[in-house]
C-alpha cells in the first residue's frame, strides 16, 4: 500500500466504505456539467441523474429501515458530500430532496407522515422543496411572515402570503420539479400565534401546473448551480388538511386548541431547527469537497506546467517556486484540517441522531459546531477555488478545466444554510451564554442579558481526544526557544489561549449591557461589540479544527503517514497563526523575533512538503479521471 493510500485512509474517516463505493459508482456516471446545455436542459439532466442515484442506496441511507432506509445518518451526509466531488448542482438537488425536504418530513413529522411520504420521497415518486426563506427574511427565520391560520369549521389550515416580502424565495426544486413544499409559516389558531411551524403544502399537479392559490415563478439564471431549478412561491389562501401540519413539536386539535411538548415558543422553534442540522453539516462538508477538487486540479497542474528557469532553455515546474508553494500548500493543509474536523462532526451528529434520548446540551454543542464549521469551510472553499483558478493561469479560466464552474457553484454556499457572519454570532452566543436554557436564537438584547459571568469552563471543554490534547499541551517546551513553535502542544496552547482571551474580553464588554437602563442601550452595546463577537466565534472554531486534526493524526495507524500528517498539521497551525500575527504580537503572545520565525517556519514547511505534493493531492481521494480538467490530460 502506498503512502497516498495510507493518507487517504486516515482522511476518509469512519465512513471510508461510503467514500470508496461512491468513487467507484459515481465515476461511472456522466456527471460533468455541460456548458452547452440550455437552462432547461441542464435542469432536466440533473433531475435524470438524481433518479440514477436512487439504486445506489445513498438517498435512503439516512432514513429509518422501516421505510427502506439504512438508519445511518453518517452515511447519508458522507454520500451527499461525495456528490460534491462530481457536480455541485447534483449535490444541491439531492440535498434539497432527501436532506431538507425529506429531513423535515422525518424529523418534524410523526408516524402518519412517515408512512404516507417517506418511501415515495426516497424513490422520487414525490419530489419536494424546502420553503423557508422569504424575500424579506432569510437568517431571521423566527420572523417569517407567511401564515398558517387554522379554520375549525373545515379542520384546515389556510396558508397565505400576506405581503410581497413574504414570498418564498430562492427555493430549490420550486421552479419546476417539486409537487409539494415543506412550508415554514407562523401557526395561528384561535387568534393567537404559536410561532413558526412546518406544513406540507401541495403546489403542483401531476402535469406540472400550479394548484389553485399557488403561484410559482422561476429565479432564472444564477451565478452558478445551473442544474438546480430555484424558484419563488406565493400562497393565496391555500387550504390544506389539519394533518398536513408536521406535528412532532406542535399539534392543533379539531377544535383549534394548540399543544406542544415544549412550552416556550423560542425554545420550541430552535429545537425544531436543531433536528435539521444535517443540512448544515452537508453544506460545510460539500464545500470542503469542492475545495479538494480545485486543489487537486491546481496541485496536479503545478506538477506538469513549467515556467522560466535558472538559465535559457531550462524551465522548472510551478511547484518548485516558493511563491507557488506558499499559495498552494497552506490551502491544502487547511483542507486536510477541515476534513478531519468534518469527520469528527459527522461522527458526533451520527451518534446523537441514533440516540433516543440525546443530551440537550450535546445537541446544542453539535448545532454550534456545525454552524461554525460551515462558516470556515465555505469561506475556505471560495478562497481555495479562486486561488486554484489563478494558480492555473489562463488555462484555469477555461470552462473545460472546471475551476470557473466550481467557483460559480460554490459561491452561494457562504450564505445558504445561514449567512456566515450571522452563524459566527450564533457560535459566540452559545459560548457566552454557556448554553443557558433561557436564551434562544440571535436576539441581541436577550443574549446580552444572560451573558455568563465566566466562560472559562466552556472554552476549555475539549472537542475530542481530551487526554491526548492536554498531554501535548502539558509537554510543550517551557522555555522561549523559537523552535518550540514547531511543537504541537505549543500550537494548541496558542490557539486555546487566544480563544480564551477573546471570549473573556467580549464577555466583559457585553456584561455592561446587563446593567443597561433599557433595551435600546443594551442593543447599542451589543452592536458596538459585534466585530468582537465574530472574532470570538472564529477563533473558537480554529481551536476546534486544530484539536480535530490532532485527534485524527492520533488515529492514523501508519507511522509514515502519521509523520506526514504531523507536518501538514504544523503548516495549518503556523499559517493560521501567521494570518493573525497582529493579534499574537499585540497581545504579547509572540515577540517580534518569534513572529518572524513563524513566517520562516511556514516557508521551511512548504519546502519540506513540496516532495509530497502529489501524495497530498492523491490523499484527497478525488479520482484523477473524474477531475474533469482537460489541461491535465497528456
C-alpha positions as CSV (number, residue, x, y, z in Angstrom):
1,X,0.0,0.0,0.0
2,X,1.4,3.4,-1.0
3,X,1.8,6.4,1.3
4,X,-1.0,8.1,-0.7
5,X,-3.3,5.2,0.2
6,X,-2.4,5.4,3.9
7,X,-3.1,9.1,3.9
8,X,-6.4,8.7,2.1
9,X,-7.5,6.0,4.6
10,X,-6.7,8.4,7.5
11,X,-8.5,11.2,5.8
12,X,-11.6,9.2,4.8
13,X,-12.6,8.5,8.4
14,X,-15.3,6.3,9.8
15,X,-17.4,6.2,6.6
16,X,-14.5,5.3,4.4
17,X,-16.6,2.5,2.8
18,X,-19.1,5.0,1.6
19,X,-16.4,7.2,0.1
20,X,-14.9,4.2,-1.7
21,X,-18.2,3.0,-3.0
22,X,-19.1,6.5,-4.2
23,X,-15.7,6.9,-6.0
24,X,-16.4,3.8,-8.0
25,X,-20.1,4.2,-8.7
26,X,-20.2,7.9,-9.3
27,X,-17.2,7.8,-11.6
28,X,-19.2,5.5,-13.9
29,X,-21.9,8.2,-14.3
30,X,-21.6,11.1,-16.6
31,X,-21.8,13.9,-14.0
32,X,-19.6,16.6,-15.5
33,X,-21.6,19.8,-16.0
34,X,-22.2,20.6,-19.7
35,X,-21.9,24.3,-20.5
36,X,-23.5,23.8,-23.9
37,X,-26.9,22.9,-22.4
38,X,-29.7,25.5,-22.0
39,X,-31.0,26.2,-18.5
40,X,-34.0,23.8,-19.0
41,X,-31.7,21.1,-20.5
42,X,-29.3,21.4,-17.6
43,X,-32.1,21.1,-15.1
44,X,-33.6,18.0,-16.8
45,X,-30.2,16.4,-17.0
46,X,-29.6,16.9,-13.3
47,X,-33.1,15.5,-12.5
48,X,-32.3,12.4,-14.6
49,X,-29.1,12.0,-12.6
50,X,-31.0,12.3,-9.4
51,X,-33.1,9.3,-10.4
52,X,-29.9,7.4,-11.2
53,X,-28.8,7.9,-7.6
54,X,-31.8,6.0,-6.1
55,X,-30.4,2.5,-6.8
56,X,-27.1,3.4,-5.2
57,X,-28.7,3.5,-1.7
58,X,-27.3,6.9,-0.9
59,X,-30.7,8.6,-0.9
60,X,-32.2,6.1,1.5
61,X,-29.2,6.0,3.9
62,X,-30.4,8.4,6.5
63,X,-34.0,7.2,6.7
64,X,-35.3,4.5,9.0
65,X,-35.0,0.9,7.9
66,X,-38.8,0.7,8.4
67,X,-39.2,2.7,5.2
68,X,-36.4,1.2,3.2
69,X,-33.5,3.2,4.6
70,X,-30.3,2.3,6.4
71,X,-30.8,4.3,9.5
72,X,-27.3,5.7,9.0
73,X,-27.1,9.5,9.2
74,X,-23.4,9.5,8.9
75,X,-23.6,7.5,5.6
76,X,-26.3,9.9,4.3
77,X,-24.1,13.0,4.9
78,X,-21.0,11.4,3.6
79,X,-22.8,10.3,0.5
80,X,-24.1,13.8,-0.2
81,X,-20.6,15.2,0.4
82,X,-19.2,12.8,-2.2
83,X,-21.6,14.1,-4.8
84,X,-19.9,17.5,-4.4
85,X,-16.7,16.0,-5.9
86,X,-18.5,15.4,-9.1
87,X,-21.2,18.0,-9.5
88,X,-22.4,20.6,-7.0
89,X,-25.8,21.0,-8.9
90,X,-26.5,17.4,-8.3
91,X,-25.3,17.6,-4.7
92,X,-27.7,20.6,-4.0
93,X,-30.6,18.9,-5.8
94,X,-30.1,15.7,-3.7
95,X,-29.6,17.8,-0.5
96,X,-32.9,19.6,-1.1
97,X,-34.9,16.4,-1.9
98,X,-33.5,14.0,0.7
99,X,-31.8,16.2,3.2
100,X,-34.1,19.2,3.6
101,X,-37.5,18.1,2.4
102,X,-37.0,14.5,3.5
103,X,-35.4,15.7,6.7
104,X,-38.4,17.9,7.5
105,X,-40.8,15.1,7.0
106,X,-38.8,12.6,9.1
107,X,-37.7,14.9,11.9
108,X,-40.6,17.3,12.2
109,X,-43.4,14.8,11.3
110,X,-44.8,11.8,13.1
111,X,-45.6,8.2,12.1
112,X,-48.6,9.2,10.0
113,X,-46.4,11.4,7.8
114,X,-43.6,8.9,7.7
115,X,-46.0,6.2,6.5
116,X,-47.5,8.5,3.9
117,X,-44.5,10.1,2.4
118,X,-41.0,8.7,3.1
119,X,-40.9,5.8,0.7
120,X,-42.2,8.0,-2.1
121,X,-39.7,10.8,-1.5
122,X,-36.8,8.3,-1.3
123,X,-37.8,6.9,-4.7
124,X,-38.6,10.3,-6.2
125,X,-42.3,9.4,-6.6
126,X,-42.8,12.5,-4.5
127,X,-40.5,15.5,-5.3
128,X,-40.4,18.2,-2.7
129,X,-38.9,21.5,-1.8
130,X,-38.0,23.3,1.4
131,X,-39.8,26.6,1.6
132,X,-38.3,28.5,4.5
133,X,-36.5,31.6,3.1
134,X,-38.7,34.6,2.2
135,X,-37.8,37.8,0.2
136,X,-37.9,39.8,3.5
137,X,-36.5,37.2,5.9
138,X,-33.5,34.9,5.4
139,X,-31.5,34.5,8.6
140,X,-34.2,35.8,10.8
141,X,-36.4,32.8,10.4
142,X,-38.4,33.4,13.6
143,X,-40.0,36.4,12.0
144,X,-41.2,34.9,8.7
145,X,-44.4,36.4,7.5
146,X,-46.2,33.5,5.8
147,X,-49.2,32.5,7.9
148,X,-50.9,29.2,8.5
149,X,-54.3,30.0,10.1
150,X,-56.4,27.2,11.4
151,X,-60.1,27.1,10.4
152,X,-62.0,24.8,12.9
153,X,-65.1,24.9,10.6
154,X,-63.4,22.9,7.9
155,X,-60.4,21.5,10.0
156,X,-58.0,23.0,7.6
157,X,-55.0,25.4,7.7
158,X,-55.1,28.4,5.4
159,X,-51.6,29.1,4.0
160,X,-51.2,32.7,3.0
161,X,-48.5,35.2,1.8
162,X,-49.8,38.4,3.3
163,X,-47.2,40.8,2.0
164,X,-44.8,41.0,-1.0
165,X,-41.9,40.3,1.3
166,X,-43.5,37.1,2.5
167,X,-42.9,35.4,-0.9
168,X,-40.9,32.3,-0.6
169,X,-37.7,32.9,-2.4
170,X,-34.6,31.1,-3.9
171,X,-36.3,27.7,-3.2
172,X,-34.5,24.8,-4.8
173,X,-36.8,22.5,-6.8
174,X,-39.6,25.1,-6.7
175,X,-39.3,26.4,-10.2
176,X,-40.1,23.1,-12.0
177,X,-39.8,19.7,-10.3
178,X,-41.4,19.9,-6.9
179,X,-45.0,18.9,-6.4
180,X,-45.1,19.6,-2.6
181,X,-43.4,22.1,-0.4
182,X,-42.4,21.9,3.3
183,X,-43.6,25.4,4.1
184,X,-42.4,27.2,7.3
185,X,-45.1,29.6,8.5
186,X,-46.5,31.3,11.6
187,X,-49.1,29.0,13.1
188,X,-52.2,30.9,14.1
189,X,-55.2,29.4,15.9
190,X,-58.0,30.9,18.0
191,X,-56.5,34.3,17.3
192,X,-53.1,33.5,18.8
193,X,-49.7,32.9,17.1
194,X,-47.6,30.0,18.3
195,X,-44.5,30.7,16.2
196,X,-43.1,29.1,13.1
197,X,-44.1,25.5,12.3
198,X,-43.7,23.4,9.1
199,X,-46.6,22.4,6.9
200,X,-46.8,20.1,3.8
201,X,-48.4,22.1,1.0
202,X,-49.1,20.6,-2.4
203,X,-48.0,23.1,-5.1
204,X,-48.4,21.4,-8.5
205,X,-50.5,18.7,-10.1
206,X,-49.0,15.7,-11.9
207,X,-48.8,17.7,-15.1
208,X,-46.7,20.4,-13.5
209,X,-49.4,23.0,-13.3
210,X,-49.7,25.3,-10.2
211,X,-52.5,24.3,-7.9
212,X,-55.3,26.8,-7.1
213,X,-54.0,29.6,-4.9
214,X,-50.3,28.7,-5.6
215,X,-48.2,30.9,-7.9
216,X,-44.7,29.7,-8.6
217,X,-42.1,31.6,-10.7
218,X,-38.5,30.9,-11.8
219,X,-35.4,32.6,-10.4
220,X,-33.8,32.0,-13.8
221,X,-30.0,32.2,-14.3
222,X,-27.9,32.4,-11.2
223,X,-24.2,32.8,-10.6
224,X,-23.8,29.0,-10.7
225,X,-25.7,25.8,-10.0
226,X,-27.3,25.8,-13.4
227,X,-28.8,22.3,-12.8
228,X,-30.9,23.5,-9.9
229,X,-34.4,24.9,-10.5
230,X,-34.6,27.6,-7.9
231,X,-38.0,29.3,-7.7
232,X,-40.4,31.5,-5.8
233,X,-43.8,30.6,-4.3
234,X,-46.7,32.8,-3.3
235,X,-49.7,31.5,-1.5
236,X,-53.2,33.0,-1.7
237,X,-55.5,31.4,0.9
238,X,-54.4,27.9,0.1
239,X,-56.2,25.3,2.2
240,X,-54.6,22.1,3.4
241,X,-55.9,19.4,5.8
242,X,-55.1,19.7,9.5
243,X,-53.0,16.6,9.2
244,X,-50.5,18.4,6.9
245,X,-49.0,20.1,9.9
246,X,-45.7,18.3,10.8
247,X,-46.7,17.9,14.4
248,X,-43.8,16.4,16.3
249,X,-43.4,19.6,18.3
250,X,-46.8,21.2,18.0
251,X,-50.3,20.0,17.4
252,X,-53.7,21.6,16.8
253,X,-56.8,19.5,17.7
254,X,-60.1,19.6,15.8
255,X,-61.4,22.5,17.7
256,X,-58.3,24.6,17.3
257,X,-56.6,24.0,20.7
258,X,-52.8,24.1,20.4
259,X,-50.5,21.8,22.4
260,X,-46.8,21.2,22.4
261,X,-44.3,19.2,24.5
262,X,-42.2,22.4,24.6
263,X,-44.0,25.4,26.1
264,X,-41.6,28.2,25.3
265,X,-42.0,29.4,21.7
266,X,-38.4,30.3,21.2
267,X,-37.0,27.1,22.6
268,X,-39.6,25.1,20.6
269,X,-38.5,26.8,17.4
270,X,-34.8,26.2,17.9
271,X,-35.5,22.6,18.9
272,X,-37.2,22.1,15.6
273,X,-34.4,23.8,13.6
274,X,-31.9,21.7,15.6
275,X,-33.4,18.5,14.2
276,X,-32.5,19.8,10.7
277,X,-28.8,20.2,11.5
278,X,-27.9,17.5,8.9
279,X,-28.4,20.1,6.1
280,X,-25.8,22.5,7.6
281,X,-23.3,19.7,8.1
282,X,-23.8,18.6,4.5
283,X,-23.2,22.1,3.2
284,X,-20.0,22.5,5.0
285,X,-18.7,19.1,4.0
286,X,-19.7,19.6,0.4
287,X,-17.9,23.0,0.2
288,X,-14.8,21.3,1.5
289,X,-15.1,18.6,-1.1
290,X,-15.3,21.2,-3.9
291,X,-12.2,22.8,-2.5
292,X,-10.4,19.5,-2.5
293,X,-11.3,19.1,-6.2
294,X,-10.0,22.5,-7.1
295,X,-6.8,22.0,-5.1
296,X,-6.3,18.5,-6.7
297,X,-6.5,20.2,-10.2
298,X,-4.2,23.0,-9.2
299,X,-1.7,20.6,-7.5
300,X,-1.5,18.3,-10.5
301,X,-1.2,21.3,-12.8
302,X,1.7,22.6,-10.8
303,X,3.5,19.2,-11.3
304,X,3.0,19.5,-15.1
305,X,3.4,23.1,-16.1
306,X,6.9,24.7,-16.4
307,X,7.8,28.4,-16.5
308,X,11.1,30.3,-16.7
309,X,14.2,28.8,-15.1
310,X,17.7,29.5,-13.9
311,X,19.2,29.6,-17.4
312,X,18.0,29.9,-21.0
313,X,16.2,26.8,-22.3
314,X,15.7,25.4,-18.8
315,X,12.3,25.8,-17.3
316,X,11.2,24.5,-13.9
317,X,7.9,23.2,-12.5
318,X,5.5,25.7,-11.0
319,X,5.5,23.5,-7.9
320,X,9.2,24.3,-7.3
321,X,8.6,28.1,-7.0
322,X,8.4,29.2,-3.4
323,X,5.6,31.6,-4.1
324,X,3.6,28.9,-5.7
325,X,4.2,26.6,-2.8
326,X,3.2,29.4,-0.4
327,X,-0.1,29.9,-2.2
328,X,-1.0,26.3,-2.7
329,X,0.3,24.2,0.2
330,X,-1.2,26.1,3.1
331,X,-4.6,25.7,1.4
332,X,-4.1,22.0,1.0
333,X,-3.1,21.9,4.7
334,X,-6.3,23.7,5.6
335,X,-8.4,21.3,3.6
336,X,-6.8,18.4,5.5
337,X,-7.7,20.2,8.7
338,X,-11.3,20.8,7.7
339,X,-11.7,17.2,6.6
340,X,-10.6,15.9,10.0
341,X,-12.9,18.4,11.7
342,X,-15.8,17.3,9.4
343,X,-15.2,13.6,10.1
344,X,-15.4,14.4,13.8
345,X,-18.6,16.5,13.4
346,X,-20.3,13.8,11.3
347,X,-19.4,11.1,13.9
348,X,-20.9,13.3,16.6
349,X,-24.0,14.0,14.6
350,X,-24.5,10.3,13.8
351,X,-24.1,9.3,17.4
352,X,-26.7,11.9,18.7
353,X,-29.2,11.2,15.9
354,X,-29.3,7.4,16.5
355,X,-29.7,8.0,20.3
356,X,-33.3,8.2,21.5
357,X,-32.6,10.5,24.5
358,X,-29.7,12.6,23.4
359,X,-28.4,15.1,25.9
360,X,-29.9,18.6,25.1
361,X,-26.6,20.3,25.8
362,X,-24.7,18.0,23.4
363,X,-27.3,18.7,20.8
364,X,-26.7,22.5,21.2
365,X,-23.0,21.9,21.0
366,X,-23.5,20.0,17.8
367,X,-25.6,22.8,16.3
368,X,-23.0,25.4,17.3
369,X,-20.1,23.2,15.9
370,X,-22.0,22.6,12.6
371,X,-22.6,26.4,12.3
372,X,-19.0,27.3,12.9
373,X,-17.5,24.7,10.6
374,X,-19.9,25.6,7.9
375,X,-18.6,29.1,8.0
376,X,-14.9,28.3,7.8
377,X,-15.4,25.5,5.2
378,X,-17.4,27.6,2.8
379,X,-15.1,30.7,3.1
380,X,-12.2,28.4,2.6
381,X,-13.8,26.8,-0.5
382,X,-14.4,30.2,-2.1
383,X,-10.9,31.3,-1.5
384,X,-9.2,28.0,-2.4
385,X,-11.1,27.6,-5.7
386,X,-10.3,31.2,-6.7
387,X,-6.7,30.8,-5.8
388,X,-6.6,27.5,-7.7
389,X,-8.0,29.2,-10.7
390,X,-5.3,31.9,-10.6
391,X,-2.6,29.3,-9.9
392,X,-3.5,27.7,-13.3
393,X,-3.3,31.0,-15.1
394,X,-5.3,31.4,-18.3
395,X,-5.9,27.7,-18.5
396,X,-7.8,27.9,-15.3
397,X,-10.2,30.4,-16.8
398,X,-11.4,28.0,-19.4
399,X,-14.6,26.2,-18.6
400,X,-13.2,22.9,-19.9
401,X,-10.9,22.9,-16.9
402,X,-13.8,23.1,-14.4
403,X,-12.4,25.7,-12.0
404,X,-14.7,28.5,-13.1
405,X,-17.7,26.2,-12.8
406,X,-16.7,25.2,-9.3
407,X,-16.2,28.9,-8.4
408,X,-19.7,29.9,-9.5
409,X,-21.4,26.9,-8.0
410,X,-19.8,27.2,-4.5
411,X,-20.3,31.0,-4.2
412,X,-23.8,30.7,-2.7
413,X,-22.6,28.3,0.0
414,X,-21.4,31.2,2.1
415,X,-25.0,32.5,2.5
416,X,-27.3,29.5,2.3
417,X,-28.0,27.4,5.4
418,X,-27.2,30.6,7.2
419,X,-25.2,33.7,6.4
420,X,-21.7,33.1,7.6
421,X,-21.4,36.3,9.8
422,X,-24.7,35.5,11.4
423,X,-23.6,32.0,12.1
424,X,-20.5,33.1,13.8
425,X,-22.6,35.2,16.1
426,X,-24.6,32.1,16.9
427,X,-21.4,30.3,17.8
428,X,-20.3,33.2,20.0
429,X,-23.7,33.3,21.7
430,X,-23.5,29.6,22.6
431,X,-20.1,30.1,24.2
432,X,-21.1,33.3,26.1
433,X,-24.3,32.0,27.5
434,X,-22.8,28.7,28.4
435,X,-25.9,27.1,26.8
436,X,-28.3,29.0,29.0
437,X,-31.7,27.5,28.6
438,X,-33.3,30.9,28.7
439,X,-31.6,32.2,25.6
440,X,-32.8,31.2,22.1
441,X,-31.8,32.4,18.7
442,X,-29.9,35.6,18.0
443,X,-31.9,38.2,19.8
444,X,-29.2,40.7,20.7
445,X,-30.8,42.1,23.8
446,X,-31.8,38.6,25.1
447,X,-28.3,37.4,24.6
448,X,-26.5,40.2,26.5
449,X,-28.9,40.0,29.4
450,X,-27.8,36.4,30.0
451,X,-24.0,36.6,29.3
452,X,-22.3,34.2,31.7
453,X,-20.2,35.6,34.4
454,X,-17.3,33.3,33.5
455,X,-16.7,31.4,30.3
456,X,-13.5,29.6,31.2
457,X,-15.1,26.2,31.7
458,X,-16.9,26.4,28.3
459,X,-13.7,27.5,26.5
460,X,-11.7,24.6,27.9
461,X,-14.2,21.9,27.1
462,X,-12.4,19.5,24.8
463,X,-13.6,18.6,21.3
464,X,-12.1,15.1,21.1
465,X,-9.3,13.0,22.4
466,X,-9.1,15.2,25.5
467,X,-6.4,13.4,27.3
468,X,-4.2,13.5,24.2
469,X,-4.7,17.2,23.7
470,X,-4.0,18.0,27.4
471,X,-0.9,15.8,27.4
472,X,0.5,17.6,24.4
473,X,-0.1,21.0,25.9
474,X,1.4,19.9,29.2
475,X,4.5,18.5,27.5
476,X,5.3,21.6,25.4
477,X,8.8,23.2,25.9
478,X,8.8,25.5,28.8
479,X,11.4,28.0,27.5
480,X,11.1,30.7,24.9
481,X,13.1,28.9,22.3
482,X,12.0,29.7,18.8
483,X,11.9,26.1,17.8
484,X,9.0,25.4,20.2
485,X,6.7,26.9,17.6
486,X,7.0,23.5,15.8
487,X,5.8,21.7,18.9
488,X,2.1,20.7,18.5
489,X,1.5,21.3,22.2
490,X,2.7,24.9,21.8
491,X,0.5,25.4,18.8
492,X,-2.5,24.0,20.7
493,X,-1.8,26.3,23.7
494,X,-1.5,29.4,21.5
495,X,-4.9,28.6,19.9
496,X,-6.6,28.0,23.2
497,X,-5.0,31.0,24.9
498,X,-6.2,33.3,22.0
499,X,-9.7,31.8,22.2
500,X,-10.0,32.2,26.0
501,X,-8.7,35.8,25.9
502,X,-11.1,36.9,23.1
503,X,-14.1,35.3,24.7
504,X,-13.4,36.6,28.2
505,X,-12.9,40.2,26.8
506,X,-16.0,40.2,24.7
507,X,-18.0,38.8,27.7
508,X,-16.8,41.7,29.8
509,X,-17.8,44.2,27.2
510,X,-21.3,42.7,26.9
511,X,-21.8,42.3,30.7
512,X,-22.2,46.1,30.7
513,X,-25.4,45.6,28.9
514,X,-26.9,43.7,31.8
515,X,-26.9,47.0,33.7
516,X,-28.3,48.9,30.8
517,X,-31.4,51.1,31.6
518,X,-33.3,50.0,28.5
519,X,-33.3,47.7,25.5
520,X,-32.1,50.4,23.2
521,X,-28.9,50.9,25.3
522,X,-28.4,47.1,25.6
523,X,-28.7,46.8,21.8
524,X,-26.2,49.7,21.3
525,X,-23.7,47.9,23.5
526,X,-24.2,44.6,21.6
527,X,-23.9,46.3,18.2
528,X,-20.7,48.0,19.3
529,X,-19.2,44.6,20.1
530,X,-20.4,42.8,17.1
531,X,-17.0,42.5,15.4
532,X,-15.6,41.2,18.7
533,X,-18.3,38.5,18.7
534,X,-17.4,37.5,15.2
535,X,-13.8,37.1,16.2
536,X,-14.8,35.0,19.2
537,X,-16.7,32.6,17.0
538,X,-13.9,32.3,14.5
539,X,-11.0,31.7,17.0
540,X,-13.2,29.1,18.8
541,X,-13.6,27.2,15.5
542,X,-9.9,27.5,14.7
543,X,-9.1,25.8,18.0
544,X,-11.8,23.1,17.4
545,X,-10.2,22.4,14.0
546,X,-6.7,22.1,15.3
547,X,-7.8,19.7,18.0
548,X,-9.7,17.6,15.5
549,X,-6.6,17.4,13.2
550,X,-4.5,16.3,16.2
551,X,-7.0,13.6,17.1
552,X,-7.1,12.4,13.5
553,X,-3.3,12.1,13.5
554,X,-3.6,10.0,16.7
555,X,-5.9,7.6,15.0
556,X,-3.7,7.1,11.9
557,X,-2.1,3.6,12.2
558,X,0.7,4.0,9.6
559,X,3.8,5.7,11.0
560,X,5.0,7.2,7.8
561,X,1.6,8.7,7.1
562,X,1.3,9.9,10.6
563,X,4.6,11.7,10.3
564,X,3.5,13.4,7.1
565,X,0.2,14.4,8.6
566,X,2.1,16.0,11.6
567,X,3.9,18.2,9.1
568,X,0.7,19.1,7.3
569,X,-0.9,19.9,10.7
570,X,2.1,22.1,11.6
571,X,1.7,24.0,8.3
572,X,-2.0,24.5,9.0
573,X,-1.3,25.8,12.6
574,X,1.6,28.1,11.7
575,X,-0.1,29.6,8.6
576,X,-3.2,30.3,10.7
577,X,-1.0,32.0,13.3
578,X,0.7,33.9,10.6
579,X,-2.6,35.2,9.3
580,X,-3.3,36.6,12.8
581,X,0.2,37.7,13.8
582,X,-1.0,41.2,14.6
583,X,-3.2,39.8,17.4
584,X,-0.5,37.5,18.8
585,X,2.1,40.3,18.8
586,X,-0.3,43.0,20.0
587,X,-1.4,40.8,23.0
588,X,2.2,39.8,23.8
589,X,1.8,36.2,22.9
590,X,4.6,36.3,20.4
591,X,7.7,38.6,20.5
592,X,8.7,40.4,17.3
593,X,11.5,37.9,16.9
594,X,9.3,34.9,17.3
595,X,6.7,36.4,14.9
596,X,9.5,36.5,12.2
597,X,10.2,32.8,13.0
598,X,6.6,31.9,12.2
599,X,7.0,33.2,8.7
600,X,10.3,31.5,8.2
601,X,9.0,28.2,9.5
602,X,6.0,28.4,7.2
603,X,8.5,28.7,4.3
604,X,10.5,25.8,5.6
605,X,7.4,23.6,6.0
606,X,6.4,24.4,2.4
607,X,9.8,23.3,1.2
608,X,9.6,20.1,3.3
609,X,6.2,19.2,1.9
610,X,6.9,20.0,-1.7
611,X,8.2,16.5,-2.5
612,X,4.9,15.1,-1.1
613,X,2.6,17.4,-3.2
614,X,1.3,14.5,-5.3
615,X,0.8,12.3,-2.3
616,X,-1.2,15.0,-0.5
617,X,-3.4,15.6,-3.6
618,X,-4.0,11.9,-4.0
619,X,-4.8,11.7,-0.3
620,X,-8.0,13.7,-1.0
621,X,-9.2,10.7,-2.9
622,X,-10.6,12.5,-5.9
623,X,-10.1,10.1,-8.8
624,X,-7.9,11.6,-11.4
625,X,-10.2,10.6,-14.2
626,X,-13.1,12.4,-12.6
627,X,-11.3,15.7,-12.1
628,X,-12.7,16.9,-15.4
629,X,-9.8,19.3,-16.3
630,X,-8.7,19.0,-19.9
631,X,-5.4,20.7,-19.2
632,X,-4.3,17.7,-17.1
633,X,-4.6,15.2,-20.0
634,X,-1.4,14.2,-21.6
